[in-house]
Amino acid sequence: MNYLVRIDGNTNEIKDMDIFSNPDKMQFLQYINLSINKIRELPKMCLSSLLELNLDQNEIASAEKFIGLPNVGILRMRNNKLKSCEGLANMPKLTELYLVNII
């Protein structure tokens, strides 16, 4: 049986990440690249296997609904519209956080 472990959806004009809120979908996903899209909010995500999340160059202004991800080691959110880091918590394995050029 094959499992989806990597999504590279950069430069696709994606506007939301609601698909990742369902705990029954993509449970083996380890890497997501959604850079250079039109995502405005970092939502609650149910991805316990995720190791790396790249959301560079989006329009993310809020992470308040985000509840963290237990295994993420790298979170990239450069060039977004975040005004605070509220919600960016509960990531015990986080070793790299990129927040350059946020408003």
TADAJO-V928402 format. One record per backbone hydrogen bond with DSSP energy under -0.5 kcal/mol. NH is the residue of the N-H (numbers start at 1). CO is the residue of the C=O. E is the energy in kcal/mol with one decimal. If there is no record, write none. Layout:
nh = <NH | NH>
co = <CO | CO>
e = <E | E>
This chain:
nh = <5 | 7 | 9 | 9 | 11 | 12 | 13 | 20 | 21 | 22 | 23 | 25 | 29 | 30 | 31 | 32 | 33 | 34 | 34 | 36 | 37 | 38 | 40 | 42 | 43 | 46 | 47 | 50 | 51 | 52 | 53 | 54 | 55 | 55 | 57 | 58 | 59 | 61 | 62 | 66 | 66 | 72 | 73 | 74 | 75 | 76 | 77 | 77 | 79 | 81 | 83 | 88 | 89 | 94 | 95 | 96 | 98 | 99 | 102 | 103>
co = <3 | 31 | 7 | 33 | 35 | 9 | 36 | 17 | 18 | 19 | 21 | 22 | 26 | 5 | 5 | 52 | 7 | 32 | 54 | 56 | 57 | 14 | 15 | 62 | 41 | 20 | 45 | 47 | 30 | 30 | 74 | 32 | 53 | 76 | 78 | 79 | 39 | 40 | 40 | 42 | 63 | 69 | 51 | 51 | 96 | 53 | 75 | 98 | 100 | 60 | 61 | 85 | 87 | 91 | 73 | 73 | 75 | 97 | 99 | 80>
e = <-0.5 | -2.3 | -0.6 | -2.8 | -1.8 | -0.5 | -0.5 | -1.8 | -2.1 | -0.8 | -0.6 | -1.5 | -1.3 | -2.6 | -1.8 | -2.0 | -2.5 | -0.5 | -2.9 | -2.3 | -0.8 | -2.6 | -1.0 | -2.7 | -0.8 | -3.1 | -0.7 | -1.3 | -2.8 | -1.9 | -2.3 | -2.7 | -0.6 | -3.5 | -2.9 | -0.5 | -2.2 | -2.6 | -0.9 | -0.6 | -0.9 | -0.7 | -3.1 | -1.6 | -2.4 | -2.8 | -0.5 | -3.0 | -2.8 | -1.9 | -0.7 | -2.4 | -2.0 | -1.9 | -2.7 | -2.4 | -2.6 | -0.6 | -0.6 | -0.6>
